[in-house]
Amino acid sequence: MPSEQKTYDVRSALLRALMEKVHDDPYPSATMLDMIESLLEPREVPIYVEELLDRVRADRFPSIDMLQRIDRLV
């Protein structure tokens, strides 16, 4: 058994899983988005904001909640 074992990064794994769900769901829940935002590290914020901005660009009438989330993150 090697002396150095890789540790499983639960935070990153959960964040990845949630981001995949949000990417595939046209109307992700506020709870899921809140959880993502609580898990984000500063270097991950631009990736998440871009995901939200893609939704805003695609919608003729973007969600006010989505716009407010982006505003809070920038």
Beta strands, then each sheet from edge to edge (+ up, - down):
end
